[in-house]
Amino acid sequence: MTASSTRRPTAATSRTAAVGAIAVAGALLLTGCGDQTKDKGSGGESRSASNAPLADKLPQEIRDKGVIKVGSDIAYAPVEYKDDSGKTVGIDPDIAAALGKQLGVTFEFQNATFDTLIGGLAAKRYDIAMSAMTDTKDRQEGVDGDTGKKVGAGVDFVDYFTAGVSLYTNKGDDQGIKTWDDLCGKTMAVQRNTFSHDLAKDQAAKCEKDGKGTLKIEDFGTNPEAETRMRSKGADVVSADFPIAAYSVKNAGGGKYFEIVGDQVEAGPYGIAVAKDNTQLRDALKAAVQAIIDNGEYQKIVEKWGVADGAVTEAKINGGS
């Protein structure tokens, strides 16, 4: 659901410490989206259903195939991205691999732009969408946040992580931005149809209402495109989920390109999106998420990627608001 125009800071650790913790080995590789490329990625090892404790919870069709097809925008490091060898890596692929052990299947990642994922799920191109997707009421109900009109059947979410939203600018050029209210009169670049995009539209309306100038929003198919726009001075600021912003700040240009400004706001759950009519798959995924939380694999993954502050202790269905 489109968030309220009042920015709510999250209870995060200090910005500097969190940015340092989120660093991982290797240079950031920013790749384009929309090619529907199949990539087994970190979840691609073969699985044996006979040894998987939760295999019998899956729909028989998926058990027979041995594969869960995952729609994902694979240009959103460190949640999912391509490494130097072209392999899909990140938080989501690692979690998917752990879920695969529980369910006895392979999670096969297929690349697409973020704003096409729910439509691709409805068209049955994927079994699930897993792409740092914030669980919101609008997405659950298939409602367009701008118009309030019903535009689809909606999806169910299995929530597995929590993240806030951050602002970042070119390094040494913060434009005087400390809070979202400082965005009035600025130009923001943002990935289309993301939660950050919703917040930007809310803030633009607030700027107009308060008579403090226009917040111009330029939206792009991928976050790297938004960053490129800012690097070329075509935008003053970019907004993205905090793990993504922090990773870019640490890695892009060897840490010389960007800086985070202000605190993260509007913390909300990431969810694995599943079609409304696929309740058996949804419930199997919920059981698998809870299993890796309980057995410690989940904690190892979030610690590996430096995002333990966003860890959850319970798998929930449709916990977003």
C-alpha positions as CSV (number, residue, x, y, z in Angstrom):
1,M,0.0,0.0,0.0
2,T,1.2,3.5,-0.8
3,A,2.7,4.8,2.5
4,S,1.5,7.8,4.3
5,S,3.3,11.1,3.5
6,T,4.7,11.2,7.0
7,R,8.1,9.7,6.9
8,R,8.7,7.4,9.9
9,P,12.3,6.7,10.8
10,T,13.2,3.1,11.5
11,A,15.0,1.8,14.6
12,A,18.1,1.1,12.6
13,T,21.8,0.9,13.7
14,S,24.0,3.9,12.9
15,R,24.3,4.6,9.2
16,T,28.0,4.3,9.1
17,A,28.2,1.0,10.9
18,A,25.4,-0.5,8.8
19,V,27.0,0.5,5.5
20,G,30.3,-1.1,6.6
21,A,28.6,-4.3,7.7
22,I,26.8,-4.7,4.4
23,A,29.9,-4.9,2.3
24,V,30.8,-8.2,0.7
25,A,33.7,-9.4,-1.3
26,G,34.0,-8.5,-5.0
27,A,33.0,-5.5,-7.1
28,L,29.4,-4.7,-7.7
29,L,28.2,-5.8,-11.1
30,L,25.2,-3.8,-12.3
31,T,23.3,-5.7,-15.0
32,G,20.3,-4.9,-17.2
33,C,16.9,-6.6,-16.7
34,G,14.0,-7.8,-18.8
35,D,15.6,-10.6,-20.7
36,Q,13.7,-13.4,-18.9
37,T,17.0,-15.2,-18.6
38,K,16.9,-18.5,-16.6
39,D,19.5,-18.8,-13.9
40,K,19.6,-21.5,-11.3
41,G,21.9,-19.2,-9.3
42,S,22.6,-20.1,-5.7
43,G,19.4,-22.1,-5.6
44,G,20.4,-24.3,-8.5
45,E,22.0,-27.3,-6.9
46,S,20.1,-30.5,-7.5
47,R,17.7,-31.5,-4.7
48,S,16.5,-34.9,-3.6
49,A,12.9,-34.8,-2.6
50,S,13.2,-38.1,-0.8
51,N,15.6,-36.5,1.7
52,A,13.7,-33.2,2.0
53,P,11.6,-32.9,5.2
54,L,8.9,-30.7,3.7
55,A,8.6,-32.1,0.2
56,D,5.2,-33.5,0.8
57,K,3.8,-30.1,1.4
58,L,4.4,-28.9,-2.2
59,P,1.8,-29.2,-4.9
60,Q,2.3,-32.5,-6.8
61,E,3.0,-30.7,-10.1
62,I,5.9,-28.9,-8.6
63,R,7.2,-32.0,-6.9
64,D,7.1,-33.8,-10.2
65,K,9.0,-31.0,-12.0
66,G,11.5,-30.5,-9.1
67,V,11.7,-26.8,-9.9
68,I,10.1,-23.6,-8.6
69,K,10.4,-20.9,-11.2
70,V,11.2,-17.5,-9.6
71,G,10.6,-14.2,-11.3
72,S,13.2,-11.7,-10.1
73,D,14.8,-8.3,-11.0
74,I,18.4,-9.5,-10.8
75,A,20.0,-6.0,-10.6
76,Y,19.4,-5.2,-7.0
77,A,22.6,-6.0,-5.1
78,P,23.0,-7.3,-2.5
79,V,19.5,-8.9,-2.6
80,E,19.9,-10.4,-6.1
81,Y,22.5,-9.6,-8.7
82,K,25.0,-11.2,-11.2
83,D,28.5,-11.8,-10.0
84,D,31.6,-11.6,-12.3
85,S,31.0,-15.1,-13.6
86,G,27.3,-14.3,-14.5
87,K,25.9,-16.4,-11.7
88,T,22.9,-15.0,-9.8
89,V,23.9,-14.4,-6.2
90,G,22.7,-12.5,-3.2
91,I,20.4,-12.7,-0.1
92,D,17.4,-14.0,-2.0
93,P,19.3,-16.7,-3.9
94,D,20.9,-17.9,-0.7
95,I,17.6,-18.0,1.1
96,A,16.0,-19.8,-1.9
97,A,18.8,-22.4,-1.8
98,A,18.1,-23.1,1.9
99,L,14.4,-23.4,1.1
100,G,15.2,-25.8,-1.6
101,K,16.9,-28.1,0.9
102,Q,13.7,-28.2,2.9
103,L,11.3,-28.7,0.0
104,G,13.4,-31.0,-2.2
105,V,13.3,-28.7,-5.3
106,T,15.5,-26.3,-7.2
107,F,14.7,-22.5,-7.3
108,E,15.3,-21.4,-10.8
109,F,15.7,-17.5,-11.1
110,Q,14.4,-15.8,-14.2
111,N,15.4,-12.2,-14.9
112,A,12.7,-9.5,-15.5
113,T,12.1,-5.9,-14.7
114,F,10.5,-5.4,-11.3
115,D,7.3,-3.7,-12.6
116,T,6.5,-6.9,-14.7
117,L,6.8,-9.5,-11.9
118,I,3.3,-9.6,-10.6
119,G,1.9,-9.6,-14.1
120,G,4.3,-12.5,-14.9
121,L,3.1,-14.3,-11.9
122,A,-0.6,-13.9,-13.0
123,A,0.4,-15.1,-16.5
124,K,2.0,-18.2,-14.9
125,R,5.4,-17.4,-16.3
126,Y,6.7,-18.0,-12.7
127,D,5.6,-19.9,-9.7
128,I,6.7,-17.2,-7.3
129,A,8.2,-13.7,-7.4
130,M,11.1,-13.1,-5.0
131,S,12.8,-9.8,-5.6
132,A,13.0,-7.6,-2.4
133,M,9.3,-7.0,-2.9
134,T,7.6,-5.1,-0.1
135,D,4.4,-6.8,1.2
136,T,1.7,-4.2,1.0
137,K,-2.1,-4.3,1.2
138,D,-2.4,-2.9,-2.3
139,R,-0.3,-5.7,-3.8
140,Q,-2.2,-8.2,-1.7
141,E,-5.5,-6.9,-3.1
142,G,-4.4,-6.1,-6.6
143,V,-5.1,-2.3,-6.2
144,D,-3.4,0.5,-8.0
145,G,-2.0,2.7,-5.2
146,D,-2.3,5.9,-7.3
147,T,-6.0,5.4,-8.4
148,G,-7.3,3.1,-5.7
149,K,-8.8,1.0,-8.6
150,K,-8.7,-2.8,-8.7
151,V,-6.2,-3.8,-11.4
152,G,-5.6,-7.5,-10.7
153,A,-6.3,-10.5,-8.5
154,G,-3.6,-9.6,-6.1
155,V,-1.1,-11.9,-4.5
156,D,-0.3,-13.6,-1.2
157,F,3.0,-13.0,0.5
158,V,5.2,-15.1,2.7
159,D,7.2,-12.6,4.6
160,Y,10.9,-13.3,5.3
161,F,12.8,-10.1,5.9
162,T,12.3,-6.4,7.0
163,A,13.9,-3.3,5.4
164,G,13.5,0.4,5.4
165,V,14.0,2.9,2.6
166,S,17.0,5.2,2.2
167,L,18.0,8.3,0.3
168,Y,21.5,8.6,-1.3
169,T,23.2,11.3,-3.4
170,N,26.5,11.7,-5.3
171,K,29.3,11.7,-2.8
172,G,30.2,15.2,-1.5
173,D,27.0,16.7,-3.1
174,D,24.2,16.0,-0.6
175,Q,22.1,18.9,-1.9
176,G,21.3,19.8,1.7
177,I,19.1,16.8,1.9
178,K,18.7,15.4,5.5
179,T,15.0,14.4,5.5
180,W,12.3,13.7,3.0
181,D,10.9,17.2,3.4
182,D,14.2,18.5,2.0
183,L,13.3,16.9,-1.3
184,C,10.9,19.7,-2.3
185,G,12.4,21.5,-5.3
186,K,14.7,18.5,-6.1
187,T,14.8,15.8,-8.8
188,M,14.7,12.2,-7.7
189,A,15.6,9.1,-9.8
190,V,13.9,5.9,-8.6
191,Q,13.1,2.4,-9.8
192,R,9.6,2.2,-11.2
193,N,6.7,0.7,-9.2
194,T,8.8,0.1,-6.1
195,F,7.9,1.0,-2.6
196,S,10.5,3.9,-2.9
197,H,8.5,5.1,-5.9
198,D,5.3,5.1,-3.9
199,L,7.0,7.1,-1.1
200,A,8.4,9.6,-3.7
201,K,4.9,10.2,-5.1
202,D,3.5,10.8,-1.6
203,Q,6.3,13.2,-0.9
204,A,5.7,15.1,-4.2
205,A,2.1,15.5,-3.2
206,K,3.1,16.8,0.2
207,C,5.6,19.3,-1.3
208,E,2.8,20.7,-3.6
209,K,0.3,20.9,-0.7
210,D,2.7,22.7,1.5
211,G,3.8,25.1,-1.3
212,K,7.4,24.2,-0.9
213,G,8.2,23.5,-4.5
214,T,8.0,20.6,-6.9
215,L,9.6,17.3,-6.3
216,K,10.3,16.0,-9.8
217,I,10.4,12.2,-10.1
218,E,12.1,10.3,-12.9
219,D,11.4,6.6,-12.8
220,F,13.4,3.8,-14.4
221,G,13.1,0.1,-15.1
222,T,16.1,-0.7,-12.8
223,N,17.9,0.8,-9.9
224,P,21.2,1.0,-11.7
225,E,19.6,3.1,-14.4
226,A,18.4,5.5,-11.6
227,E,21.9,5.7,-10.2
228,T,23.4,6.4,-13.7
229,R,21.0,9.3,-14.0
230,M,22.1,10.7,-10.8
231,R,25.8,10.2,-11.6
232,S,25.3,12.2,-14.8
233,K,23.8,15.1,-12.7
234,G,20.3,14.5,-14.2
235,A,18.9,13.9,-10.7
236,D,19.8,15.1,-7.2
237,V,19.0,12.0,-5.3
238,V,18.0,8.3,-5.5
239,S,15.8,6.3,-3.2
240,A,16.0,2.6,-2.6
241,D,15.7,0.0,0.1
242,F,18.4,0.4,2.7
243,P,20.3,-2.8,1.9
244,I,20.6,-1.8,-1.7
245,A,21.5,1.8,-1.0
246,A,24.1,0.8,1.5
247,Y,25.6,-1.8,-0.9
248,S,25.9,0.8,-3.7
249,V,27.4,3.4,-1.4
250,K,30.1,0.8,-0.3
251,N,30.8,-0.7,-3.7
252,A,30.0,1.7,-6.6
253,G,33.2,3.3,-7.8
254,G,35.1,1.6,-5.0
255,G,33.0,3.6,-2.5
256,K,33.7,7.0,-4.2
257,Y,30.4,7.6,-6.0
258,F,27.6,7.8,-3.5
259,E,26.7,8.7,0.1
260,I,23.5,8.0,2.2
261,V,21.7,11.0,3.6
262,G,19.3,11.0,6.5
263,D,17.9,7.9,8.2
264,Q,16.0,5.0,6.7
265,V,12.2,5.3,6.9
266,E,9.1,3.2,6.6
267,A,10.5,-0.3,7.5
268,G,8.3,-3.0,6.0
269,P,8.4,-6.7,5.2
270,Y,9.8,-8.3,2.1
271,G,7.6,-11.1,0.9
272,I,7.7,-14.0,-1.5
273,A,4.7,-13.4,-3.8
274,V,2.5,-16.3,-4.7
275,A,-0.7,-16.3,-6.8
276,K,-3.9,-16.2,-4.6
277,D,-5.1,-19.5,-5.9
278,N,-1.9,-21.3,-5.1
279,T,-2.4,-21.7,-1.3
280,Q,-0.7,-25.0,-1.1
281,L,2.6,-23.6,-2.5
282,R,2.2,-20.5,-0.3
283,D,1.8,-22.7,2.9
284,A,4.7,-24.9,1.9
285,L,7.0,-21.8,1.5
286,K,5.8,-20.5,4.9
287,A,6.7,-23.8,6.5
288,A,10.1,-23.8,4.8
289,V,10.9,-20.3,5.8
290,Q,10.1,-21.1,9.4
291,A,12.2,-24.2,9.2
292,I,15.3,-22.4,8.1
293,I,14.7,-19.8,10.8
294,D,14.4,-22.5,13.4
295,N,17.5,-24.5,12.2
296,G,19.8,-21.4,12.0
297,E,20.4,-21.4,8.3
298,Y,18.5,-18.2,7.9
299,Q,20.6,-16.4,10.5
300,K,23.8,-17.5,8.8
301,I,22.6,-16.0,5.5
302,V,21.6,-12.6,6.9
303,E,24.9,-12.4,8.8
304,K,26.9,-13.4,5.8
305,W,25.4,-10.4,3.9
306,G,25.6,-8.0,6.8
307,V,21.8,-7.5,7.1
308,A,21.0,-9.2,10.4
309,D,19.2,-6.1,11.6
310,G,16.4,-7.0,9.1
311,A,16.0,-10.6,10.2
312,V,12.6,-11.9,11.2
313,T,11.9,-14.6,13.8
314,E,8.6,-15.8,12.4
315,A,7.4,-16.5,8.9
316,K,4.1,-14.7,8.3
317,I,1.5,-14.6,5.5
318,N,0.4,-11.1,4.4
319,G,1.9,-9.3,7.3
320,G,2.3,-6.0,5.3
321,S,0.1,-3.0,5.7
